[in-house]
Structures are given as C-alpha cells and as structure tokens.
C-alpha cells in the first residue's frame, strides 16, 4: 500500500509539504508529554508510517530524540512517485 500511496504523488511539487505541514495540529498534551519525559531524563522516539518531509519539522519543534518515517524521492523539486 505504501508504493500505491507514493505513486499518487508522482510529479507533485515537493514544496507542498510546507503547506500541508502548516495544517498539522498536535494532539492536545503532546508537547507537555515530551517535556515531562525529558524532565524525567527520558527519551522520546516516534516511528511513523508517514513521511519524513512532514515529520521532520514536528520532531524538531518538539525536540524529539529520535524519529523515523518513509522518505520520498525528489528530483528537480518534484516527487518521483518512489521512496
């Protein structure tokens, strides 16, 4: 199913991720949870079936310790439809 989802993005401007990412809203309490775990000397890791292009800015904003997601292939500023 990942290959099918990614194939639908072939030719789409990769810059769309910034516009889509701006619409993502964190679950209530997510930031507080991360802060509390860090205050207790813990670490937070996220594994997503989504895409790095959307997860990376969120991970940076929250200060996640580790994160992994699928990476989309981009050529000349457009998604190729492959990972």
NUKOL-744287 format. One record per residue: z, x, y of N, C-alpha, C in turn; residue number from 0. Coordinates in steps of 0.2 Angstrom, whole numbers, plus 5000, padded with zeros to 4 digits. Atoms other than C-alpha are relative to their C-alpha. Layout:
BEGIN
nup	neast	nnorth	caup	caeast	canorth	cup	ceast	cnorth	seq
Z	X	Y	Z	X	Y	Z	X	Y	NUM $
...
//
This chain:
BEGIN
nup	neast	nnorth	caup	caeast	canorth	cup	ceast	cnorth	seq
5000	5004	4994	5000	5000	5000	5000	5004	5006	0 $
5000	4995	4994	5003	5015	5012	4993	5002	5002	1 $
5007	4998	4999	4985	5020	5010	4996	4994	5003	2 $
5003	5006	4997	4979	5002	5014	5002	4999	5007	3 $
4998	5001	4993	4990	5001	5030	4997	5006	5004	4 $
5002	4995	4996	4985	5018	5036	4992	4999	5001	5 $
5008	5001	4999	4966	5014	5033	4999	4996	5006	6 $
5001	5005	4995	4968	5000	5045	5000	5003	5007	7 $
4999	4997	4994	4972	5012	5059	4994	5005	5002	8 $
5005	4996	4999	4956	5022	5057	4996	4999	5007	9 $
5004	5001	4993	4948	5025	5075	5005	4998	5006	10 $
4996	5002	4995	4963	5019	5084	5003	5006	5004	11 $
4997	4995	4996	4969	5029	5099	5007	5002	4999	12 $
4993	4998	5002	4984	5039	5094	5005	4999	5006	13 $
4996	5001	4994	4991	5036	5112	5003	4993	4999	14 $
4997	5007	5001	4995	5018	5106	5007	5000	4998	15 $
4993	5000	5003	5011	5024	5098	5005	5000	5006	16 $
4996	5000	4994	5019	5027	5115	5001	4993	5003	17 $
4999	5007	4998	5016	5009	5120	5003	4996	4995	18 $
4997	5004	5005	5021	5002	5103	5008	5002	5000	19 $
4993	4998	5000	5037	5013	5103	5004	4998	5006	20 $
4996	5003	4994	5042	5007	5120	5002	4993	4999	21 $
4998	5006	5002	5044	4990	5112	5005	4999	4995	22 $
4995	5000	5006	5055	4995	5098	5007	4999	5003	23 $
4993	5001	4998	5073	4989	5101	5005	5002	4994	24 $
4995	4998	5005	5088	4997	5091	5004	4994	4998	25 $
4995	5005	5002	5099	4986	5081	5006	5001	5004	26 $
4993	5000	4997	5115	4982	5090	5005	5004	4996	27 $
4995	4996	5003	5128	4995	5087	4997	5007	4997	28 $
5003	4994	5003	5116	5008	5081	5002	5007	5003	29 $
4998	4994	4996	5120	5021	5095	5007	5001	4999	30 $
4993	4999	5001	5138	5018	5093	5002	5003	4993	31 $
4999	4997	5007	5137	5021	5074	4999	5007	5000	32 $
5002	4992	5000	5128	5038	5077	5005	5004	5003	33 $
4995	4996	4996	5141	5043	5090	5006	5000	4996	34 $
4994	5000	5004	5155	5038	5079	5000	5005	4994	35 $
5000	4995	5006	5149	5048	5064	5000	5007	5002	36 $
4999	4993	4997	5146	5063	5075	5007	5002	5002	37 $
4993	4998	4998	5163	5062	5082	5005	5001	4994	38 $
4996	4999	5006	5170	5062	5064	4997	5006	4997	39 $
5004	4994	5003	5159	5078	5061	4996	4999	4994	40 $
5005	5002	5005	5147	5069	5050	4993	5001	5003	41 $
5007	4999	4998	5128	5069	5050	4997	4994	4998	42 $
5004	5006	5001	5115	5055	5051	4993	5002	4998	43 $
5007	4999	5002	5099	5055	5042	4997	4994	4999	44 $
5004	5006	5000	5085	5042	5042	4994	5002	4996	45 $
5006	5000	5004	5071	5040	5029	4997	4994	5001	46 $
5003	5006	4999	5058	5028	5034	4993	5000	4997	47 $
5006	5001	5003	5043	5021	5026	4994	4999	5006	48 $
5005	5000	4994	5035	5020	5044	4997	5007	5001	49 $
5003	4994	4998	5028	5034	5054	5003	5004	5005	50 $
4997	4995	4996	5034	5050	5062	4998	4998	5008	51 $
5002	5001	4993	5024	5045	5078	5005	4995	5004	52 $
4996	5005	4997	5036	5031	5081	5008	5002	4999	53 $
4993	4998	5001	5052	5038	5073	5003	5006	5004	54 $
4998	4994	4997	5052	5055	5081	5004	4999	5007	55 $
4997	5001	4994	5056	5048	5099	5007	4997	4999	56 $
4994	5003	5001	5070	5037	5092	5005	5005	4997	57 $
4995	4995	5003	5078	5051	5082	5002	5005	5005	58 $
4998	4996	4995	5078	5062	5097	5005	4997	5005	59 $
4995	5004	4996	5086	5049	5108	5006	4999	4997	60 $
4994	5001	5003	5099	5045	5096	5004	5007	4998	61 $
4997	4994	5002	5102	5063	5091	5001	5000	4993	62 $
4999	5000	5007	5099	5061	5073	5000	5007	4997	63 $
5000	4993	5003	5102	5076	5062	4994	5002	4996	64 $
5006	4999	5004	5088	5073	5050	4996	4994	5000	65 $
5004	5006	5001	5073	5061	5049	4994	5002	4996	66 $
5006	4999	5003	5058	5059	5038	4996	4993	5000	67 $
5005	5006	5000	5043	5047	5039	4993	5003	4998	68 $
5007	4998	5001	5025	5047	5035	4997	5003	5006	69 $
5003	4997	4995	5014	5057	5046	4992	4998	5000	70 $
5007	5002	5000	4997	5050	5052	4996	5006	5002	71 $
5005	4995	4998	4982	5062	5053	4996	4998	5007	72 $
5003	5001	4993	4975	5063	5071	4994	5005	5001	73 $
5005	4995	4999	4958	5071	5075	4997	4997	5007	74 $
5003	5001	4994	4951	5071	5093	5004	4994	5003	75 $
4996	5005	4996	4966	5059	5099	4999	4993	4996	76 $
5000	5006	5003	4962	5046	5086	5002	5000	4993	77 $
4998	5000	5007	4969	5041	5069	4994	5000	4996	78 $
5005	5000	5004	4958	5045	5055	5000	4995	4994	79 $
4999	5005	5005	4965	5032	5043	5003	5004	4994	80 $
4997	4996	5006	4973	5046	5032	5007	5002	5002	81 $
4994	4997	4998	4990	5054	5031	5000	5007	4999	82 $
//
